[in-house]
């Protein structure tokens, strides 16, 4: 459920992003990503395992 500050290595632009995330969380992409919509439930499951 944590966040990190992602810094784009090319542009230097930074923004918060989830610790458990897919490539769409880090940079723009043409790939739709097959797990992107499942990320919230994956984060919930990991949080429950760590609790």
PQR file with spaces between the fields and no chain letter, atoms N, CA, C, O and H, PARSE charges and radii, in Angstrom:
ATOM       1  N    UNK     1       0.821   -1.201    0.000 -0.4000 1.5000
ATOM       2  CA   UNK     1       0.000    0.000    0.000 -0.0000 2.0000
ATOM       3  C    UNK     1       0.859    1.256    0.000  0.5500 1.7000
ATOM       4  O    UNK     1       0.343    2.371   -0.071 -0.5500 1.4000
ATOM       5  N    UNK     2       2.178    1.067    0.081 -0.4000 1.5000
ATOM       6  CA   UNK     2       3.097    2.183    0.153 -0.0000 2.0000
ATOM       7  C    UNK     2       3.291    2.892   -1.174  0.5500 1.7000
ATOM       8  O    UNK     2       2.924    2.395   -2.238 -0.5500 1.4000
ATOM       9  H    UNK     2       2.597    0.160    0.139  0.4000 1.0000
ATOM      10  N    UNK     3       3.873    4.054   -1.071 -0.4000 1.5000
ATOM      11  CA   UNK     3       4.192    4.868   -2.250 -0.0000 2.0000
ATOM      12  C    UNK     3       5.692    5.146   -2.254  0.5500 1.7000
ATOM      13  O    UNK     3       6.337    5.139   -1.206 -0.5500 1.4000
ATOM      14  H    UNK     3       4.171    4.458   -0.206  0.4000 1.0000
ATOM      15  N    UNK     4       6.231    5.386   -3.425 -0.4000 1.5000
ATOM      16  CA   UNK     4       7.611    5.819   -3.597 -0.0000 2.0000
ATOM      17  C    UNK     4       7.592    7.045   -4.503  0.5500 1.7000
ATOM      18  O    UNK     4       6.592    7.320   -5.166 -0.5500 1.4000
ATOM      19  H    UNK     4       5.707    5.392   -4.277  0.4000 1.0000
ATOM      20  N    UNK     5       8.676    7.761   -4.526 -0.4000 1.5000
ATOM      21  CA   UNK     5       8.794    8.882   -5.457 -0.0000 2.0000
ATOM      22  C    UNK     5       9.582    8.368   -6.655  0.5500 1.7000
ATOM      23  O    UNK     5      10.762    8.035   -6.541 -0.5500 1.4000
ATOM      24  H    UNK     5       9.488    7.538   -3.987  0.4000 1.0000
ATOM      25  N    UNK     6       8.925    8.311   -7.789 -0.4000 1.5000
ATOM      26  CA   UNK     6       9.561    7.872   -9.024 -0.0000 2.0000
ATOM      27  C    UNK     6      10.187    9.082   -9.693  0.5500 1.7000
ATOM      28  O    UNK     6       9.536   10.115   -9.848 -0.5500 1.4000
ATOM      29  H    UNK     6       7.967    8.582   -7.881  0.4000 1.0000
ATOM      30  N    UNK     7      11.441    8.960  -10.091 -0.4000 1.5000
ATOM      31  CA   UNK     7      12.132   10.015  -10.836 -0.0000 2.0000
ATOM      32  C    UNK     7      12.462    9.459  -12.206  0.5500 1.7000
ATOM      33  O    UNK     7      13.200    8.481  -12.327 -0.5500 1.4000
ATOM      34  H    UNK     7      11.969    8.121   -9.966  0.4000 1.0000
ATOM      35  N    UNK     8      11.917   10.082  -13.233 -0.4000 1.5000
ATOM      36  CA   UNK     8      12.181    9.663  -14.602 -0.0000 2.0000
ATOM      37  C    UNK     8      13.656    9.904  -14.905  0.5500 1.7000
ATOM      38  O    UNK     8      14.130   11.034  -14.790 -0.5500 1.4000
ATOM      39  H    UNK     8      11.318   10.877  -13.135  0.4000 1.0000
ATOM      40  N    UNK     9      14.396    8.852  -15.293 -0.4000 1.5000
ATOM      41  CA   UNK     9      15.826    9.022  -15.525 -0.0000 2.0000
ATOM      42  C    UNK     9      16.168    9.885  -16.742  0.5500 1.7000
ATOM      43  O    UNK     9      17.296   10.363  -16.861 -0.5500 1.4000
ATOM      44  H    UNK     9      14.012    7.934  -15.386  0.4000 1.0000
ATOM      45  N    UNK    10      15.223   10.084  -17.627 -0.4000 1.5000
ATOM      46  CA   UNK    10      15.479   10.888  -18.821 -0.0000 2.0000
ATOM      47  C    UNK    10      15.130   12.352  -18.579  0.5500 1.7000
ATOM      48  O    UNK    10      15.941   13.243  -18.831 -0.5500 1.4000
ATOM      49  H    UNK    10      14.306    9.695  -17.529  0.4000 1.0000
ATOM      50  N    UNK    11      13.911   12.593  -18.086 -0.4000 1.5000
ATOM      51  CA   UNK    11      13.450   13.977  -17.942 -0.0000 2.0000
ATOM      52  C    UNK    11      13.713   14.565  -16.554  0.5500 1.7000
ATOM      53  O    UNK    11      13.730   15.785  -16.388 -0.5500 1.4000
ATOM      54  H    UNK    11      13.252   11.869  -17.881  0.4000 1.0000
ATOM      55  N    UNK    12      13.919   13.696  -15.558 -0.4000 1.5000
ATOM      56  CA   UNK    12      14.109   14.173  -14.192 -0.0000 2.0000
ATOM      57  C    UNK    12      12.814   14.507  -13.477  0.5500 1.7000
ATOM      58  O    UNK    12      12.842   14.883  -12.305 -0.5500 1.4000
ATOM      59  H    UNK    12      13.905   12.705  -15.693  0.4000 1.0000
ATOM      60  N    UNK    13      11.684   14.380  -14.151 -0.4000 1.5000
ATOM      61  CA   UNK    13      10.382   14.658  -13.545 -0.0000 2.0000
ATOM      62  C    UNK    13      10.103   13.589  -12.493  0.5500 1.7000
ATOM      63  O    UNK    13      10.351   12.406  -12.726 -0.5500 1.4000
ATOM      64  H    UNK    13      11.661   14.074  -15.102  0.4000 1.0000
ATOM      65  N    UNK    14       9.587   14.005  -11.335 -0.4000 1.5000
ATOM      66  CA   UNK    14       9.272   13.047  -10.281 -0.0000 2.0000
ATOM      67  C    UNK    14       7.794   13.090   -9.945  0.5500 1.7000
ATOM      68  O    UNK    14       7.117   14.098  -10.149 -0.5500 1.4000
ATOM      69  H    UNK    14       9.385   14.966  -11.146  0.4000 1.0000
ATOM      70  N    UNK    15       7.312   11.974   -9.428 -0.4000 1.5000
ATOM      71  CA   UNK    15       5.913   11.889   -8.991 -0.0000 2.0000
ATOM      72  C    UNK    15       5.754   10.672   -8.093  0.5500 1.7000
ATOM      73  O    UNK    15       6.545    9.733   -8.179 -0.5500 1.4000
ATOM      74  H    UNK    15       7.862   11.155   -9.262  0.4000 1.0000
ATOM      75  N    UNK    16       4.734   10.676   -7.226 -0.4000 1.5000
ATOM      76  CA   UNK    16       4.499    9.506   -6.387 -0.0000 2.0000
ATOM      77  C    UNK    16       3.944    8.350   -7.223  0.5500 1.7000
ATOM      78  O    UNK    16       3.183    8.556   -8.168 -0.5500 1.4000
ATOM      79  H    UNK    16       4.091   11.439   -7.156  0.4000 1.0000
ATOM      80  N    UNK    17       4.336    7.151   -6.858 -0.4000 1.5000
ATOM      81  CA   UNK    17       3.858    5.955   -7.544 -0.0000 2.0000
ATOM      82  C    UNK    17       3.739    4.834   -6.513  0.5500 1.7000
ATOM      83  O    UNK    17       4.440    4.852   -5.502 -0.5500 1.4000
ATOM      84  H    UNK    17       4.954    6.983   -6.090  0.4000 1.0000
ATOM      85  N    UNK    18       2.863    3.861   -6.756 -0.4000 1.5000
ATOM      86  CA   UNK    18       2.726    2.761   -5.808 -0.0000 2.0000
ATOM      87  C    UNK    18       3.978    1.873   -5.803  0.5500 1.7000
ATOM      88  O    UNK    18       4.618    1.676   -6.837 -0.5500 1.4000
ATOM      89  H    UNK    18       2.293    3.846   -7.578  0.4000 1.0000
ATOM      90  N    UNK    19       4.317    1.339   -4.611 -0.4000 1.5000
ATOM      91  CA   UNK    19       5.466    0.439   -4.501 -0.0000 2.0000
ATOM      92  C    UNK    19       5.236   -0.806   -5.352  0.5500 1.7000
ATOM      93  O    UNK    19       6.133   -1.243   -6.073 -0.5500 1.4000
ATOM      94  H    UNK    19       3.797    1.498   -3.771  0.4000 1.0000
ATOM      95  N    UNK    20       4.047   -1.371   -5.270 -0.4000 1.5000
ATOM      96  CA   UNK    20       3.692   -2.509   -6.123 -0.0000 2.0000
ATOM      97  C    UNK    20       2.912   -1.950   -7.294  0.5500 1.7000
ATOM      98  O    UNK    20       1.751   -1.565   -7.159 -0.5500 1.4000
ATOM      99  H    UNK    20       3.319   -1.016   -4.685  0.4000 1.0000
ATOM     100  N    UNK    21       3.557   -1.911   -8.432 -0.4000 1.5000
ATOM     101  CA   UNK    21       2.915   -1.319   -9.595 -0.0000 2.0000
ATOM     102  C    UNK    21       3.388   -1.962  -10.877  0.5500 1.7000
ATOM     103  O    UNK    21       4.358   -2.719  -10.899 -0.5500 1.4000
ATOM     104  H    UNK    21       4.500   -2.224   -8.542  0.4000 1.0000
ATOM     105  N    UNK    22       2.691   -1.646  -11.925 -0.4000 1.5000
ATOM     106  CA   UNK    22       3.064   -2.130  -13.248 -0.0000 2.0000
ATOM     107  C    UNK    22       3.787   -1.048  -14.027  0.5500 1.7000
ATOM     108  O    UNK    22       3.955    0.074  -13.549 -0.5500 1.4000
ATOM     109  H    UNK    22       1.903   -1.030  -11.907  0.4000 1.0000
ATOM     110  N    UNK    23       4.208   -1.396  -15.222 -0.4000 1.5000
ATOM     111  CA   UNK    23       4.988   -0.427  -15.999 -0.0000 2.0000
ATOM     112  C    UNK    23       4.206    0.833  -16.326  0.5500 1.7000
ATOM     113  O    UNK    23       4.808    1.887  -16.534 -0.5500 1.4000
ATOM     114  H    UNK    23       4.072   -2.307  -15.609  0.4000 1.0000
ATOM     115  N    UNK    24       2.883    0.754  -16.377 -0.4000 1.5000
ATOM     116  CA   UNK    24       2.091    1.960  -16.650 -0.0000 2.0000
ATOM     117  C    UNK    24       2.140    2.953  -15.498  0.5500 1.7000
ATOM     118  O    UNK    24       1.851    4.134  -15.689 -0.5500 1.4000
ATOM     119  H    UNK    24       2.395   -0.102  -16.209  0.4000 1.0000
ATOM     120  N    UNK    25       2.504    2.490  -14.297 -0.4000 1.5000
ATOM     121  CA   UNK    25       2.638    3.405  -13.166 -0.0000 2.0000
ATOM     122  C    UNK    25       3.916    4.232  -13.262  0.5500 1.7000
ATOM     123  O    UNK    25       4.017    5.298  -12.655 -0.5500 1.4000
ATOM     124  H    UNK    25       2.738    1.530  -14.142  0.4000 1.0000
ATOM     125  N    UNK    26       4.877    3.748  -14.013 -0.4000 1.5000
ATOM     126  CA   UNK    26       6.195    4.379  -14.047 -0.0000 2.0000
ATOM     127  C    UNK    26       6.394    5.259  -15.272  0.5500 1.7000
ATOM     128  O    UNK    26       7.060    6.290  -15.184 -0.5500 1.4000
ATOM     129  H    UNK    26       4.795    2.882  -14.506  0.4000 1.0000
ATOM     130  N    UNK    27       5.829    4.873  -16.411 -0.4000 1.5000
ATOM     131  CA   UNK    27       6.047    5.657  -17.628 -0.0000 2.0000
ATOM     132  C    UNK    27       4.938    5.369  -18.626  0.5500 1.7000
ATOM     133  O    UNK    27       4.287    4.327  -18.560 -0.5500 1.4000
ATOM     134  H    UNK    27       5.287    4.035  -16.482  0.4000 1.0000
ATOM     135  N    UNK    28       4.730    6.286  -19.541 -0.4000 1.5000
ATOM     136  CA   UNK    28       3.739    6.074  -20.603 -0.0000 2.0000
ATOM     137  C    UNK    28       4.179    4.917  -21.488  0.5500 1.7000
ATOM     138  O    UNK    28       5.369    4.724  -21.738 -0.5500 1.4000
ATOM     139  H    UNK    28       5.259    7.133  -19.595  0.4000 1.0000
ATOM     140  N    UNK    29       3.203    4.152  -21.955 -0.4000 1.5000
ATOM     141  CA   UNK    29       3.514    2.996  -22.784 -0.0000 2.0000
ATOM     142  C    UNK    29       2.344    2.686  -23.697  0.5500 1.7000
ATOM     143  O    UNK    29       1.198    2.992  -23.367 -0.5500 1.4000
ATOM     144  H    UNK    29       2.236    4.308  -21.752  0.4000 1.0000
ATOM     145  N    UNK    30       2.618    2.091  -24.828 -0.4000 1.5000
ATOM     146  CA   UNK    30       1.556    1.644  -25.723 -0.0000 2.0000
ATOM     147  C    UNK    30       0.991    0.300  -25.298  0.5500 1.7000
ATOM     148  O    UNK    30      -0.119   -0.065  -25.686 -0.5500 1.4000
ATOM     149  H    UNK    30       3.549    1.842  -25.097  0.4000 1.0000
ATOM     150  N    UNK    31       1.759   -0.439  -24.496 -0.4000 1.5000
ATOM     151  CA   UNK    31       1.330   -1.755  -24.032 -0.0000 2.0000
ATOM     152  C    UNK    31       0.224   -1.589  -22.989  0.5500 1.7000
ATOM     153  O    UNK    31       0.400   -0.826  -22.039 -0.5500 1.4000
ATOM     154  H    UNK    31       2.660   -0.143  -24.181  0.4000 1.0000
ATOM     155  N    UNK    32      -0.899   -2.273  -23.137 -0.4000 1.5000
ATOM     156  CA   UNK    32      -1.984   -2.094  -22.184 -0.0000 2.0000
ATOM     157  C    UNK    32      -1.697   -2.709  -20.819  0.5500 1.7000
ATOM     158  O    UNK    32      -2.290   -2.287  -19.826 -0.5500 1.4000
ATOM     159  H    UNK    32      -1.041   -2.893  -23.909  0.4000 1.0000
ATOM     160  N    UNK    33      -0.810   -3.688  -20.742 -0.4000 1.5000
ATOM     161  CA   UNK    33      -0.534   -4.343  -19.460 -0.0000 2.0000
ATOM     162  C    UNK    33      -1.695   -5.225  -19.054  0.5500 1.7000
ATOM     163  O    UNK    33      -2.828   -4.753  -18.971 -0.5500 1.4000
ATOM     164  H    UNK    33      -0.328   -4.031  -21.548  0.4000 1.0000
ATOM     165  N    UNK    34      -1.438   -6.479  -18.803 -0.4000 1.5000
ATOM     166  CA   UNK    34      -2.535   -7.399  -18.502 -0.0000 2.0000
ATOM     167  C    UNK    34      -2.909   -7.413  -17.027  0.5500 1.7000
ATOM     168  O    UNK    34      -4.009   -7.849  -16.689 -0.5500 1.4000
ATOM     169  H    UNK    34      -0.517   -6.863  -18.870  0.4000 1.0000
ATOM     170  N    UNK    35      -2.038   -6.953  -16.142 -0.4000 1.5000
ATOM     171  CA   UNK    35      -2.336   -6.974  -14.710 -0.0000 2.0000
ATOM     172  C    UNK    35      -2.715   -5.613  -14.143  0.5500 1.7000
ATOM     173  O    UNK    35      -3.007   -5.500  -12.953 -0.5500 1.4000
ATOM     174  H    UNK    35      -1.144   -6.598  -16.418  0.4000 1.0000
ATOM     175  N    UNK    36      -2.716   -4.597  -14.964 -0.4000 1.5000
ATOM     176  CA   UNK    36      -2.923   -3.234  -14.475 -0.0000 2.0000
ATOM     177  C    UNK    36      -4.208   -3.100  -13.658  0.5500 1.7000
ATOM     178  O    UNK    36      -4.195   -2.497  -12.585 -0.5500 1.4000
ATOM     179  H    UNK    36      -2.479   -4.689  -15.931  0.4000 1.0000
ATOM     180  N    UNK    37      -5.298   -3.645  -14.144 -0.4000 1.5000
ATOM     181  CA   UNK    37      -6.567   -3.505  -13.419 -0.0000 2.0000
ATOM     182  C    UNK    37      -6.612   -4.374  -12.167  0.5500 1.7000
ATOM     183  O    UNK    37      -7.435   -4.138  -11.284 -0.5500 1.4000
ATOM     184  H    UNK    37      -5.309   -4.135  -15.016  0.4000 1.0000
ATOM     185  N    UNK    38      -5.742   -5.373  -12.080 -0.4000 1.5000
ATOM     186  CA   UNK    38      -5.702   -6.243  -10.908 -0.0000 2.0000
ATOM     187  C    UNK    38      -4.816   -5.683   -9.795  0.5500 1.7000
ATOM     188  O    UNK    38      -4.822   -6.224   -8.689 -0.5500 1.4000
ATOM     189  H    UNK    38      -5.073   -5.565  -12.798  0.4000 1.0000
ATOM     190  N    UNK    39      -4.064   -4.629  -10.051 -0.4000 1.5000
ATOM     191  CA   UNK    39      -3.115   -4.111   -9.071 -0.0000 2.0000
ATOM     192  C    UNK    39      -3.743   -3.774   -7.718  0.5500 1.7000
ATOM     193  O    UNK    39      -3.139   -4.107   -6.698 -0.5500 1.4000
ATOM     194  H    UNK    39      -4.059   -4.190  -10.950  0.4000 1.0000
ATOM     195  N    UNK    40      -4.905   -3.140   -7.641 -0.4000 1.5000
ATOM     196  CA   UNK    40      -5.471   -2.858   -6.322 -0.0000 2.0000
ATOM     197  C    UNK    40      -5.706   -4.124   -5.495  0.5500 1.7000
ATOM     198  O    UNK    40      -5.414   -4.139   -4.300 -0.5500 1.4000
ATOM     199  H    UNK    40      -5.395   -2.869   -8.470  0.4000 1.0000
ATOM     200  N    UNK    41      -6.224   -5.173   -6.109 -0.4000 1.5000
ATOM     201  CA   UNK    41      -6.463   -6.402   -5.343 -0.0000 2.0000
ATOM     202  C    UNK    41      -5.152   -7.092   -4.990  0.5500 1.7000
ATOM     203  O    UNK    41      -5.049   -7.705   -3.927 -0.5500 1.4000
ATOM     204  H    UNK    41      -6.462   -5.161   -7.081  0.4000 1.0000
ATOM     205  N    UNK    42      -4.151   -7.007   -5.857 -0.4000 1.5000
ATOM     206  CA   UNK    42      -2.836   -7.580   -5.538 -0.0000 2.0000
ATOM     207  C    UNK    42      -2.243   -6.845   -4.339  0.5500 1.7000
ATOM     208  O    UNK    42      -1.702   -7.484   -3.436 -0.5500 1.4000
ATOM     209  H    UNK    42      -4.234   -6.509   -6.720  0.4000 1.0000
ATOM     210  N    UNK    43      -2.333   -5.523   -4.313 -0.4000 1.5000
ATOM     211  CA   UNK    43      -1.823   -4.748   -3.171 -0.0000 2.0000
ATOM     212  C    UNK    43      -2.558   -5.125   -1.893  0.5500 1.7000
ATOM     213  O    UNK    43      -1.935   -5.270   -0.841 -0.5500 1.4000
ATOM     214  H    UNK    43      -2.772   -5.004   -5.046  0.4000 1.0000
ATOM     215  N    UNK    44      -3.883   -5.285   -1.972 -0.4000 1.5000
ATOM     216  CA   UNK    44      -4.668   -5.678   -0.796 -0.0000 2.0000
ATOM     217  C    UNK    44      -4.234   -7.049   -0.280  0.5500 1.7000
ATOM     218  O    UNK    44      -4.096   -7.243    0.928 -0.5500 1.4000
ATOM     219  H    UNK    44      -4.389   -5.167   -2.826  0.4000 1.0000
ATOM     220  N    UNK    45      -4.020   -7.994   -1.186 -0.4000 1.5000
ATOM     221  CA   UNK    45      -3.603   -9.338   -0.775 -0.0000 2.0000
ATOM     222  C    UNK    45      -2.237   -9.321   -0.123  0.5500 1.7000
ATOM     223  O    UNK    45      -2.029   -9.999    0.884 -0.5500 1.4000
ATOM     224  H    UNK    45      -4.132   -7.837   -2.167  0.4000 1.0000
ATOM     225  N    UNK    46      -1.300   -8.564   -0.672 -0.4000 1.5000
ATOM     226  CA   UNK    46       0.035   -8.466   -0.064 -0.0000 2.0000
ATOM     227  C    UNK    46      -0.050   -7.811    1.298  0.5500 1.7000
ATOM     228  O    UNK    46       0.593   -8.268    2.243 -0.5500 1.4000
ATOM     229  H    UNK    46      -1.470   -8.014   -1.489  0.4000 1.0000
ATOM     230  N    UNK    47      -0.831   -6.749    1.418 -0.4000 1.5000
ATOM     231  CA   UNK    47      -0.996   -6.064    2.708 -0.0000 2.0000
ATOM     232  C    UNK    47      -1.575   -7.023    3.738  0.5500 1.7000
ATOM     233  O    UNK    47      -1.145   -7.017    4.891 -0.5500 1.4000
ATOM     234  H    UNK    47      -1.353   -6.378    0.650  0.4000 1.0000
ATOM     235  N    UNK    48      -2.542   -7.849    3.343 -0.4000 1.5000
ATOM     236  CA   UNK    48      -3.139   -8.810    4.280 -0.0000 2.0000
ATOM     237  C    UNK    48      -2.097   -9.848    4.719  0.5500 1.7000
ATOM     238  O    UNK    48      -2.068  -10.244    5.884 -0.5500 1.4000
ATOM     239  H    UNK    48      -2.890   -7.854    2.406  0.4000 1.0000
ATOM     240  N    UNK    49      -1.252  -10.281    3.797 -0.4000 1.5000
ATOM     241  CA   UNK    49      -0.208  -11.246    4.154 -0.0000 2.0000
ATOM     242  C    UNK    49       0.812  -10.653    5.124  0.5500 1.7000
ATOM     243  O    UNK    49       1.343  -11.358    5.983 -0.5500 1.4000
ATOM     244  H    UNK    49      -1.276   -9.959    2.850  0.4000 1.0000
ATOM     245  N    UNK    50       1.079   -9.369    4.984 -0.4000 1.5000
ATOM     246  CA   UNK    50       2.058   -8.717    5.851 -0.0000 2.0000
ATOM     247  C    UNK    50       1.482   -8.296    7.197  0.5500 1.7000
ATOM     248  O    UNK    50       2.231   -8.016    8.133 -0.5500 1.4000
ATOM     249  H    UNK    50       0.648   -8.797    4.286  0.4000 1.0000
ATOM     250  N    UNK    51       0.164   -8.251    7.298 -0.4000 1.5000
ATOM     251  CA   UNK    51      -0.478   -7.796    8.553 -0.0000 2.0000
ATOM     252  C    UNK    51      -0.391   -8.852    9.643  0.5500 1.7000
ATOM     253  O    UNK    51      -0.876   -8.634   10.753 -0.5500 1.4000
ATOM     254  H    UNK    51      -0.445   -8.480    6.538  0.4000 1.0000
